[in-house]
Amino acid sequence: IEISDWLATFTARPLVWRLSGADRVKDLIVANYGVGGGSLEDELEALDVTVNPTEAEADEDAAVVRFVTDVIAQGIADQGTDIHFEPQEEALRIRYRIDGLLVPVPVPDNLRRFQDAIISRLKIMARLNISEKRLPQDGRINFKSGTTALDIRVSTFPTLYGESISLRLLNQKKEAYTMDRLGMSPEEQKVITKVLDYPHGIILVTGPTGSGKSTSLNAFLRKINSPDLRIVTIEDPVEYEVPGANQMQTRAEIGLTFASALRSVLRQDPDVIMVGEIRDLETAEIAIRASLTGHLVFSTLHTNDAPGAITRLIDMGVEPFLVASAVELVIAQRLVRRLCPACTKPHPVERERLQADLVALHLPAALADGVTQLNAPVGCRACRGTGYRGRVGIFEILHPKPLHDLIVKRESGRALTDQAIANGMTTLSESGWDRVRGGQTTFDELLRALSTTD
């Protein structure tokens, strides 16, 4: 009662008591004061009454340390992949990338006042030169939050209003993805698993940055991993640990590129080689030569669709007959947000709108026949009110062998696509429609993810 009376007097407001768990209290603090709000709000008040400048500076430093730690820890808890600290004219904006989208972080008022201290703290954690503010810098932080240990890649970039800092959160110990967790259908898994058993050849995964290519490669390597195989990976950076594999990170500054590392790996008696990305002709030619001499090679390319990987290799300068002989499978993919299972509900659909959406994705309008409702986002605490939680993949799987003659003749990507579809290839749009019909995602997500796909 005494506490109640004191608080009522202190706040000049009547109090209503509620029983709540610690997590809910924390959520309310974040909602009302921002992430790390407690530490900096206390500091703002303390600095107004502290008479000793040295003590004030020490308190401010401690508050900034707590704030930066809180922001990173909250980003991990929200399953973010990136954290961006972006100086603006009158504010320091902080955003998480969650499920592929940027989400503003609620932060305390007057955060701009602490901008220099926050940026310096991050640079100290990454062992960067805090006095160098004119040039971009790269570093890394080994961060531990509870039982979770992360390797955080740090990149600084000078802007008009100060240094912008981006953190890439790499949780190497997180639960491994399987093909099922990637969202692959049983039919897609069957097709890919068959090729994973091949003793040699190249398997390519294509898509834009952030489409889950590295995650898929990791799932494939774990699928075939066994004591009988010697697996070597060349990555930039090493994003996932593969038990028993020999994993190497490239270091261009000392001449350790994908191509030079691949040449050395071939002298290591590997059975399986994973090259993080084929970026140039030299890497492509070495990878193809390796696949033709008894090695199973995995790698990635940046193309919009699966047939585009074939034309990209040829455009790099690889002879078409080598591409046709070496490439066994190409998987194009995208990631779309998965509907939150805790709150999603069926929603009536307008036939005309659905038909228009189907046509926009080059799908037959007739697919709308008989469809009266589809799952839609609602929003709850579990999904932070977005209606989505996590992501699911959509896939386009190409077998190049039946296209051998077209490839050798240097036919266009459009010609390859048309023939592949005639041969039964499921396109990204068709794979996405299957996820929509299955209640996993929405048409809005497909349109967003496939907006750059012809």
C-alpha positions as CSV (number, residue, x, y, z in Angstrom):
1,I,0.0,0.0,0.0
2,E,2.8,2.4,0.8
3,I,4.5,1.8,-2.5
4,S,1.1,2.3,-4.3
5,D,0.5,5.6,-2.5
6,W,4.1,6.7,-3.2
7,L,3.8,5.9,-6.9
8,A,0.4,7.6,-7.2
9,T,1.8,10.7,-5.6
10,F,5.0,10.6,-7.7
11,T,3.2,10.1,-11.1
12,A,0.2,12.3,-10.1
13,R,-2.0,9.6,-11.7
14,P,-4.3,6.8,-10.3
15,L,-2.6,3.4,-10.6
16,V,-4.1,0.1,-11.8
17,W,-2.2,-2.9,-10.8
18,R,-1.8,-5.9,-13.1
19,L,0.0,-9.2,-12.8
20,S,2.4,-9.7,-15.7
21,G,5.4,-11.8,-16.7
22,A,8.9,-10.4,-17.1
23,D,8.8,-10.7,-21.0
24,R,5.6,-8.7,-21.2
25,V,7.1,-5.9,-19.0
26,K,10.2,-5.8,-21.2
27,D,8.0,-5.5,-24.3
28,L,6.2,-2.6,-22.8
29,I,9.4,-0.9,-21.9
30,V,10.6,-1.3,-25.5
31,A,7.3,0.0,-26.9
32,N,7.3,3.1,-24.7
33,Y,10.9,3.9,-24.4
34,G,12.7,2.1,-27.2
35,V,15.2,-0.7,-27.3
36,G,17.8,0.1,-24.6
37,G,15.6,2.9,-23.4
38,G,16.1,2.3,-19.8
39,S,19.9,2.7,-19.8
40,L,19.9,5.9,-21.9
41,E,16.9,7.5,-20.3
42,D,18.4,7.1,-16.9
43,E,21.7,8.5,-18.3
44,L,20.0,11.6,-19.7
45,E,18.5,12.4,-16.3
46,A,21.7,11.6,-14.5
47,L,23.8,14.0,-16.6
48,D,21.5,16.8,-15.7
49,V,22.2,16.6,-12.0
50,T,25.7,15.3,-11.9
51,V,28.2,17.9,-10.9
52,N,31.4,15.9,-11.5
53,P,32.2,16.0,-15.2
54,T,34.4,12.9,-14.9
55,E,31.7,10.9,-13.3
56,A,29.2,12.1,-15.9
57,E,31.5,10.9,-18.7
58,A,32.0,7.5,-17.0
59,D,28.2,7.1,-16.6
60,E,27.6,8.0,-20.2
61,D,30.2,5.5,-21.4
62,A,28.6,2.8,-19.3
63,A,25.1,3.7,-20.6
64,V,26.3,3.6,-24.2
65,V,27.9,0.2,-23.7
66,R,24.6,-1.2,-22.2
67,F,22.6,0.4,-25.0
68,V,24.7,-1.0,-27.8
69,T,24.5,-4.5,-26.1
70,D,20.7,-4.2,-25.8
71,V,20.3,-3.2,-29.4
72,I,22.3,-6.2,-30.7
73,A,20.7,-8.6,-28.2
74,Q,17.2,-7.5,-29.3
75,G,18.2,-7.9,-32.9
76,I,19.2,-11.5,-32.2
77,A,16.0,-12.1,-30.2
78,D,13.9,-10.8,-33.1
79,Q,15.8,-13.2,-35.5
80,G,17.3,-10.3,-37.5
81,T,20.0,-10.8,-40.0
82,D,21.3,-7.3,-40.1
83,I,21.4,-4.2,-37.9
84,H,21.9,-0.7,-39.4
85,F,22.9,2.4,-37.5
86,E,22.2,5.3,-39.9
87,P,22.9,8.9,-39.0
88,Q,20.3,11.4,-40.2
89,E,20.2,15.2,-40.0
90,E,18.3,15.3,-36.7
91,A,18.3,11.6,-35.5
92,L,20.2,8.4,-35.4
93,R,18.1,5.8,-37.1
94,I,18.4,2.1,-36.2
95,R,16.8,-0.6,-38.3
96,Y,16.8,-4.4,-38.2
97,R,16.4,-6.6,-41.3
98,I,13.9,-9.2,-40.3
99,D,12.5,-11.8,-42.7
100,G,14.1,-9.8,-45.5
101,L,12.5,-6.5,-44.7
102,L,13.8,-3.4,-42.9
103,V,12.1,-2.8,-39.6
104,P,12.6,0.5,-37.7
105,V,13.8,0.1,-34.1
106,P,12.0,2.2,-31.5
107,V,14.7,4.1,-29.7
108,P,14.9,6.7,-26.9
109,D,14.3,10.4,-27.7
110,N,17.5,12.5,-28.1
111,L,19.5,9.4,-29.2
112,R,21.3,11.7,-31.7
113,R,23.1,13.2,-28.7
114,F,24.9,9.9,-28.2
115,Q,25.6,9.2,-31.9
116,D,29.4,9.6,-31.7
117,A,29.7,7.5,-28.6
118,I,27.5,4.7,-30.1
119,I,29.5,4.6,-33.3
120,S,32.8,4.7,-31.4
121,R,31.6,1.8,-29.2
122,L,30.8,-0.3,-32.2
123,K,34.2,0.4,-33.8
124,I,36.0,-0.5,-30.6
125,M,34.1,-3.8,-30.4
126,A,35.1,-4.5,-34.0
127,R,38.7,-3.4,-33.4
128,L,38.5,-0.7,-36.0
129,N,40.4,2.6,-36.0
130,I,38.0,5.0,-34.2
131,S,39.9,8.1,-35.4
132,E,39.5,7.2,-39.1
133,K,36.1,8.6,-40.2
134,R,36.8,9.3,-43.8
135,L,37.3,5.8,-45.2
136,P,35.1,2.7,-45.0
137,Q,36.3,0.0,-42.7
138,D,35.5,-3.7,-42.1
139,G,35.8,-5.7,-38.9
140,R,34.1,-8.4,-36.9
141,I,32.7,-8.8,-33.4
142,N,32.5,-12.1,-31.4
143,F,29.2,-11.5,-29.5
144,K,27.6,-13.7,-26.9
145,S,24.0,-13.3,-25.9
146,G,22.9,-15.9,-23.3
147,T,23.8,-19.3,-24.8
148,T,24.0,-17.9,-28.4
149,A,27.4,-17.0,-29.8
150,L,27.5,-15.0,-33.0
151,D,30.2,-13.8,-35.4
152,I,29.1,-10.3,-36.4
153,R,30.6,-8.7,-39.5
154,V,30.9,-4.9,-39.2
155,S,31.1,-2.4,-42.1
156,T,31.4,1.3,-41.7
157,F,30.6,3.9,-44.4
158,P,31.1,7.7,-44.2
159,T,27.9,9.7,-44.9
160,L,26.8,13.3,-44.9
161,Y,25.8,13.2,-41.2
162,G,28.4,10.8,-39.8
163,E,29.5,7.2,-40.1
164,S,26.8,4.6,-41.0
165,I,27.5,1.2,-39.5
166,S,26.0,-2.1,-40.7
167,L,26.2,-5.3,-38.7
168,R,25.6,-8.7,-40.3
169,L,24.6,-11.3,-37.7
170,L,26.0,-14.8,-38.5
171,N,24.9,-17.5,-36.1
172,Q,27.2,-20.4,-37.1
173,K,25.8,-22.6,-34.3
174,K,22.1,-22.2,-35.1
175,E,19.9,-25.1,-35.9
176,A,20.8,-26.6,-39.2
177,Y,18.4,-26.2,-42.1
178,T,17.1,-29.3,-43.8
179,M,15.5,-29.3,-47.3
180,D,12.2,-29.7,-45.5
181,R,12.8,-26.6,-43.3
182,L,13.8,-24.7,-46.5
183,G,10.2,-25.2,-47.6
184,M,10.8,-27.7,-50.4
185,S,8.0,-29.9,-51.4
186,P,8.4,-33.7,-51.4
187,E,8.7,-33.6,-55.2
188,E,11.4,-30.9,-55.1
189,Q,13.3,-32.8,-52.5
190,K,13.2,-36.0,-54.5
191,V,14.6,-34.4,-57.6
192,I,17.4,-32.7,-55.8
193,T,18.3,-35.7,-53.6
194,K,18.7,-37.8,-56.7
195,V,21.3,-35.5,-58.1
196,L,23.1,-35.1,-54.8
197,D,24.0,-38.8,-55.1
198,Y,25.9,-38.2,-58.3
199,P,29.7,-38.7,-58.0
200,H,30.6,-35.7,-60.1
201,G,29.2,-32.6,-61.8
202,I,28.2,-29.1,-60.9
203,I,25.1,-28.1,-58.9
204,L,24.3,-24.4,-59.1
205,V,22.0,-22.3,-56.8
206,T,21.0,-18.9,-58.3
207,G,19.2,-15.9,-57.1
208,P,19.7,-12.3,-55.9
209,T,21.5,-11.4,-52.6
210,G,19.5,-12.5,-49.6
211,S,17.6,-15.2,-51.4
212,G,18.9,-18.0,-49.2
213,K,21.5,-19.5,-51.5
214,S,24.1,-20.2,-48.8
215,T,21.5,-21.7,-46.6
216,S,20.4,-24.1,-49.4
217,L,24.0,-25.1,-50.1
218,N,24.5,-25.8,-46.4
219,A,21.4,-28.0,-46.3
220,F,22.7,-29.9,-49.4
221,L,26.1,-30.5,-47.8
222,R,24.6,-31.7,-44.6
223,K,22.4,-34.1,-46.6
224,I,25.3,-35.8,-48.2
225,N,27.8,-35.4,-45.4
226,S,29.3,-38.7,-44.2
227,P,32.6,-40.1,-42.9
228,D,33.2,-41.5,-46.4
229,L,33.4,-38.1,-48.1
230,R,36.0,-35.4,-47.9
231,I,34.2,-32.1,-48.2
232,V,36.0,-28.8,-48.7
233,T,34.3,-25.4,-48.8
234,I,35.6,-22.0,-50.0
235,E,33.5,-19.2,-48.7
236,D,33.3,-15.4,-48.2
237,P,32.6,-15.5,-45.3
238,V,32.0,-18.9,-43.7
239,E,28.4,-18.5,-42.7
240,Y,27.5,-22.0,-41.4
241,E,29.7,-24.7,-39.9
242,V,29.4,-28.1,-41.5
243,P,30.6,-30.9,-39.1
244,G,33.6,-32.7,-40.5
245,A,34.1,-30.4,-43.5
246,N,37.2,-28.4,-44.2
247,Q,36.0,-24.8,-44.5
248,M,38.1,-21.9,-45.8
249,Q,37.5,-18.2,-46.0
250,T,38.8,-16.2,-48.9
251,R,41.1,-13.2,-48.2
252,A,41.4,-11.1,-51.3
253,E,43.8,-8.7,-49.6
254,I,46.5,-11.4,-49.5
255,G,45.6,-12.9,-52.9
256,L,43.4,-15.8,-51.5
257,T,40.6,-15.5,-54.0
258,F,38.0,-18.1,-55.0
259,A,40.1,-19.1,-58.0
260,S,43.4,-19.4,-56.2
261,A,41.8,-21.3,-53.3
262,L,40.1,-23.6,-55.7
263,R,43.3,-24.5,-57.4
264,S,44.9,-25.4,-54.1
265,V,41.8,-27.4,-53.0
266,L,42.1,-29.6,-56.0
267,R,45.4,-30.8,-54.6
268,Q,43.7,-31.7,-51.3
269,D,42.0,-34.9,-52.6
270,P,38.4,-33.6,-52.1
271,D,35.3,-35.6,-53.0
272,V,33.0,-32.6,-52.7
273,I,33.8,-28.9,-53.2
274,M,31.7,-26.0,-52.4
275,V,32.7,-22.6,-53.9
276,G,30.7,-19.8,-52.4
277,E,30.3,-17.9,-55.7
278,I,31.4,-18.1,-59.3
279,R,32.4,-14.5,-60.0
280,D,34.7,-14.7,-63.0
281,L,35.8,-16.9,-65.9
282,E,38.9,-18.2,-64.0
283,T,36.8,-19.6,-61.2
284,A,34.2,-20.9,-63.6
285,E,36.7,-22.8,-65.7
286,I,38.5,-24.4,-62.7
287,A,35.1,-25.4,-61.2
288,I,34.0,-27.0,-64.4
289,R,37.3,-28.8,-64.9
290,A,37.0,-30.1,-61.3
291,S,33.5,-31.4,-62.0
292,L,34.7,-33.2,-65.2
293,T,37.5,-34.9,-63.3
294,G,35.5,-36.7,-60.7
295,H,34.4,-34.1,-58.2
296,L,30.9,-33.0,-57.1
297,V,31.0,-29.2,-57.1
298,F,28.4,-26.8,-55.6
299,S,28.4,-23.1,-56.2
300,T,26.1,-20.0,-56.7
301,L,25.5,-17.4,-59.3
302,H,23.4,-14.2,-59.3
303,T,20.7,-14.7,-62.0
304,N,17.0,-14.2,-62.0
305,D,16.0,-17.7,-63.0
306,A,17.5,-21.1,-63.5
307,P,18.1,-21.0,-67.3
308,G,19.9,-17.6,-66.8
309,A,22.7,-19.5,-65.0
310,I,23.5,-21.3,-68.2
311,T,23.7,-18.2,-70.3
312,R,25.7,-16.4,-67.5
313,L,28.4,-19.0,-67.6
314,I,28.6,-18.7,-71.4
315,D,28.7,-14.9,-71.2
316,M,31.6,-15.2,-68.9
317,G,33.5,-17.0,-71.6
318,V,33.0,-20.7,-70.7
319,E,32.7,-22.9,-73.8
320,P,29.0,-24.0,-74.3
321,F,29.9,-27.6,-74.7
322,L,31.7,-27.6,-71.3
323,V,28.6,-26.0,-69.6
324,A,26.3,-28.6,-71.2
325,S,28.6,-31.4,-70.1
326,A,29.4,-30.3,-66.5
327,V,26.2,-28.7,-65.1
328,E,23.9,-31.3,-63.7
329,L,21.3,-29.2,-61.9
330,V,20.4,-25.5,-61.5
331,I,18.1,-24.3,-58.7
332,A,16.8,-20.8,-58.8
333,Q,15.2,-19.6,-55.5
334,R,13.6,-16.8,-53.6
335,L,12.5,-16.3,-50.0
336,V,9.1,-15.1,-49.1
337,R,7.7,-14.3,-45.7
338,R,5.8,-17.2,-44.1
339,L,2.4,-16.4,-42.6
340,C,2.4,-16.5,-38.8
341,P,0.9,-19.9,-37.8
342,A,-0.3,-18.4,-34.5
343,C,-2.7,-15.8,-36.1
344,T,-3.2,-16.4,-39.8
345,K,-6.8,-16.9,-40.9
346,P,-8.6,-17.8,-44.2
347,H,-9.9,-14.7,-46.0
348,P,-12.3,-14.5,-48.9
349,V,-10.7,-13.6,-52.2
350,E,-12.1,-11.5,-55.1
351,R,-12.0,-13.6,-58.3
352,E,-11.1,-10.7,-60.5
353,R,-8.2,-9.5,-58.2
354,L,-6.8,-13.1,-58.0
355,Q,-7.0,-13.5,-61.8
356,A,-5.1,-10.2,-62.2
357,D,-2.4,-11.3,-59.7
358,L,-2.0,-14.7,-61.5
359,V,-1.6,-13.0,-64.9
360,A,1.0,-10.6,-63.4
361,L,3.1,-13.6,-62.5
362,H,2.6,-15.1,-66.0
363,L,0.3,-17.8,-64.6
364,P,-3.0,-18.8,-66.2
365,A,-6.0,-16.9,-64.9
366,A,-7.9,-20.2,-64.9
367,L,-6.0,-21.2,-61.7
368,A,-8.4,-18.9,-59.8
369,D,-11.3,-21.3,-60.7
370,G,-12.7,-22.8,-57.5
371,V,-10.6,-20.7,-55.2
372,T,-12.8,-18.8,-52.7
373,Q,-10.5,-18.1,-49.9
374,L,-6.8,-17.9,-49.1
375,N,-4.9,-17.5,-45.8
376,A,-4.1,-13.8,-45.0
377,P,-1.9,-12.1,-42.4
378,V,-3.6,-10.9,-39.1
379,G,-0.9,-9.9,-36.6
380,C,-0.2,-10.9,-33.0
381,R,2.5,-10.7,-30.4
382,A,4.4,-13.7,-31.8
383,C,4.9,-12.0,-35.1
384,R,5.3,-8.5,-33.8
385,G,2.0,-7.5,-35.4
386,T,3.2,-8.1,-38.9
387,G,1.2,-11.3,-39.7
388,Y,4.4,-13.0,-40.9
389,R,7.0,-15.1,-39.0
390,G,10.0,-16.6,-40.7
391,R,10.5,-17.3,-44.4
392,V,9.8,-20.1,-46.8
393,G,11.6,-20.8,-50.1
394,I,10.2,-21.0,-53.6
395,F,12.2,-22.9,-56.2
396,E,12.7,-23.4,-59.9
397,I,14.7,-26.6,-60.7
398,L,16.3,-27.0,-64.1
399,H,17.9,-30.2,-65.6
400,P,20.2,-28.8,-68.3
401,K,21.0,-32.2,-70.0
402,P,17.8,-32.3,-72.1
403,L,18.8,-28.8,-73.4
404,H,22.2,-29.9,-74.5
405,D,21.8,-29.0,-78.2
406,L,20.3,-25.6,-77.4
407,I,23.1,-24.8,-75.1
408,V,25.8,-25.8,-77.6
409,K,24.1,-23.6,-80.2
410,R,24.2,-20.6,-77.7
411,E,20.4,-20.2,-77.8
412,S,19.0,-17.4,-75.7
413,G,17.8,-17.7,-72.1
414,R,14.2,-17.3,-73.3
415,A,14.6,-20.2,-75.7
416,L,16.1,-22.3,-72.9
417,T,13.2,-21.3,-70.6
418,D,10.5,-22.2,-73.1
419,Q,12.0,-25.6,-73.8
420,A,12.5,-26.3,-70.1
421,I,8.9,-25.5,-69.4
422,A,7.8,-27.7,-72.2
423,N,9.9,-30.4,-70.6
424,G,8.0,-30.0,-67.3
425,M,10.1,-27.5,-65.3
426,T,8.2,-25.8,-62.5
427,T,8.8,-22.1,-62.6
428,L,9.3,-19.8,-59.6
429,S,5.8,-18.4,-60.1
430,E,4.3,-21.9,-60.1
431,S,6.2,-22.9,-57.0
432,G,5.1,-19.7,-55.3
433,W,1.4,-20.3,-56.2
434,D,1.7,-23.8,-54.6
435,R,2.9,-22.0,-51.3
436,V,0.0,-19.6,-51.5
437,R,-2.6,-22.4,-52.1
438,G,-1.0,-24.3,-49.2
439,G,-1.6,-21.4,-46.8
440,Q,2.2,-20.7,-46.3
441,T,2.4,-17.2,-47.8
442,T,0.4,-14.6,-49.7
443,F,0.3,-13.2,-53.2
444,D,1.6,-9.9,-52.1
445,E,4.8,-11.7,-51.0
446,L,5.1,-13.4,-54.3
447,L,4.7,-10.1,-56.2
448,R,7.4,-8.5,-54.0
449,A,9.8,-11.4,-54.4
450,L,9.3,-12.0,-58.1
451,S,9.0,-8.3,-59.2
452,T,12.5,-8.6,-60.9
453,T,11.8,-11.9,-62.6
454,D,10.8,-11.8,-66.2
